């Protein structure tokens, strides 16, 4: 490879090797780096994280952990959206139950945000980002079609 390197590159590498201590090792740039936590945390942001999660599943070029968190994020968002729409529709069409359905709707939305924040905190601590019921549901729903 020395034939293809410029003189400046060779001098720079020689100076760099001379400045290294005896115990230091050269980092391997080809080594696979771990998944950045910020990318996994982005997937779990309520409502907004749905779009990068969908893009990750659409591409299909991600690690198992990224795919699992993306599936979970999409499942949570779609479940919340379906419940939100059904409760809102029921509240607008009903005279007697409208206040109760709006309250249930706010509980559902608050629950979605709290679960998302809880999962973000679990990932920041290095723990698993799985929910027992929703993770298996996400695997069944999106495992076949989107990965």
Secondary structure, 3 states (H helix, E strand, C coil): CHHHCCHHHHHHHHHHHHHCCCCCCCCCCCCCCCCCHHHHHHHCCCCCHHHHHHHHHHHCCCCHHHHHHHHHHHHHHHHHHHHHHHHHHHHHHCCCCHHHHHHHHHHHHHHHHHHHHHHHHHHHCCCCCCCHHHHHHHHHHHCCCCC
